[in-house]
Amino acid sequence: MRVYRDEDADLSVIKNKTIAVIGYGSQGRAQSLNMRDSGLNIVIGAGPRNLYQGWDSAEKDGFKVLPIEETAKSSDIVHLLLPDPVQPKVYWEKVHQNLRKGTTLGFSHGFNVIYGLIKPPEYCDVIAVVPEAPGPFIREQYLKGSGFLGTIAVERDFTGNARKIALAMAKAIGLTRVGVLESTFREETEADNYVEQVCIGGLIALLKYAGRTRGNRVINRDEIRKVFLETQDGFFARDWLVEFQAGMPLMNRLAGAGSNSEIEKTGKQLRELLGIKEH
């Protein structure tokens, strides 16, 4: 698999384009600030000011903030960085009908495109630029002159420049300073979902046991395979969306229980000892 570095990406491809970042949370803020510091023209798309905290935050950071519909109409690249469960409603109500021919529609996770919740028009490029780290760390590393590993993917190349645009955005965010891998929307989405469920979730559970002497008994390969198939077939996506629409009752209960676990208490003490700020 090829690794793209700074020398493989050309910022001039998007230097004169307007990039609308829709969503100013963890990823939205970090990517917007990094791209602006790299010399790009960034505007922030937000919903009603009284409902979207990101509007005030973006203005405090010096960005021009406009209604989502207006940014979709006037921008060359529309980078959708709202939380996955929120994206479809906003996309269909405020973005889809306002995209011009040749616009690039960008994501940092292929979830909604792969599972058919967002269906971009045929006359647009569709790309993913995926930093493999939380937003605050991406910003922190960028300011240090470094970056994080990232992934790009092209779902549709209408203009013939989709890959160049994705690489240029990755460079502006700081990802090519470390390295960018090329993937597909499906690979990125399934891998991300699988890692969260099995590798991260499974590791946390396994740490509660005697890993070296009992690990092989705890790890159930048949169940791991089953989880992956559920991810491929879309069952995990369905369950996650139902949970979100119900107000996250299961997730809130599990999060509350996890916060009182011994491993979390120990982790908090270590972070305080080492002076690591909570993000």
Secondary structure, DSSP 8 states (H G I E B T S, - for coil): --EE-GGG--GGGTTTSEEEEE--SHHHHHHHHHHHHTT-EEEEEES-TTT-HHHHHHHHTT-EEEEHHHHHHH-SEEEE-S-TTTHHHHIIIIIGGG--TT-EEEES--HHHHTTS----TTSEEEEEEESS-HHHHHHHHHTT----EEEEEEE-SSS-HHHHHHHHHHHHTGGGT-EEEE-HHHHHHHHHHIIIIIIHHHHHHTTS-HHHHHHHH--HHHHHHHHHHHHHTHHHHHHHHHHHTTSHHHHHHHHHHHTSHHHHHHHHHHHHHT----
